[in-house]
Amino acid sequence: MSARDTILQALRANRPTPQNHPLPPVATLGDLDASRERFITNLKILGGDVLEPVEGETLDQAILRRHPDAKVICSNVPEAKGTLPVERIKTPQDAATVDVAVVRAAFGIAEMGSIFLSEAQLPINSFAHLAQHIVVLLSTGELTANMHTTYQTRPEFKSARYGVLMSGPSATADIQGVLIRGAQGVRSLSVWFT
């Protein structure tokens, strides 16, 4: 047996097991404010907005009020009908024709004004990125304070095969600091609280 094999055999034989050596507890750091107000403040800093309902207005009516020129509205939630059935979105090319995509976020992170989407919310991964605008339904009960509390409390990080945190519309800035929103992805991100 070579020296290499002897070393590897010794390492394998003495490998710690999770039962004998549990991981240390994850520290809860940062501000623990998971309020809607904190989420909205941070969402707006990053270019997102809240789609506030008007008395007696449906979600479909609110979307048309926000995006009056939208022709193709594709909804992946029962609260909005839209104009294109989500079942027709099978390829990225199909998603590229969508003016407004409507999805429900699994949760939001107040510290960053971010929403989390995975394959559970998206018919295809590019659905949230190729549409011109995105309207995201978010329950205030699904807000977490920060990434530390999110990792501790949200099972989606362990179960999702694909996940994305979106914090407002896409944006880019050049070296002179000129910020352009909607350059490579959605031009606007609006949150409708449920």
C-alpha positions, 0 to 999 in steps of 0.5 A, a space after each residue: 500500500 502506498 503512503 497516499 493510500 494509507 493516508 486516505 484510508 486513515 482519513 476515511 476511517 476517522 471521518 467525523 459523523 454529523 451525529 457525533 459532531 453536530 454543526 454549531 448553531 447559526 448566529 442570528 445577525 443584523 436587524 430582525 425587523 421583518 416588517 412590510 414597511 422595511 421591505 417596501 423602503 428597500 424595494 423602492 431603493 432598488 427601483 421596485 414599487 408596490 402596486 397598491 389596490 384601489 377600492 374594489 379593484 381586481 388584480 387584473 384591473 390594477 395591472 392594466 392601470 399600471 401597464 395600460 399598453 400591455 397586450 400580453 399578460 401571462 399569469 401564473 396565479 389564480 388571482 389574475 386571469 391575464 390574456 395568455 394562459 401560462 400553459 403556453 409558456 414552454 420555451 424562453 422564446 414564448 416568454 419573450 413575447 410577454 409584456 407582464 408576467 404575474 407570479 407569486 413569490 415564495 417569500 420576501 426579504 425585508 433587509 434587501 427588498 428582495 423576493 424569492 422565486 424558484 421552479 415552483 413559481 415559474 413555468 420556465 426559469 426565464 419567465 421572470 426575466 424575459 417579460 417586460 414587466 413583472 408583478 409579484 404577489 407576496 404575502 406579508 406573512 412570508 417576509 423574513 428579516 434578513 438572509 440569516 433568518 431566511 436561511 434558518 426559516 425557509 425550506 426553499 433554499 434546501 429544496 429548490 433546484 433553481 432559485 433567484 432573488 430579485 430586488 427590483 428591475 434589472 439595472 446596469 451602470 457604466 463607469 461614470 455612474 449612469 444607472 439604467 434600469 431594465 437594461 437586461 431584464 424586466 423593466 419594472 417589478 411591482 409587488 402586490 401584497 396579499 
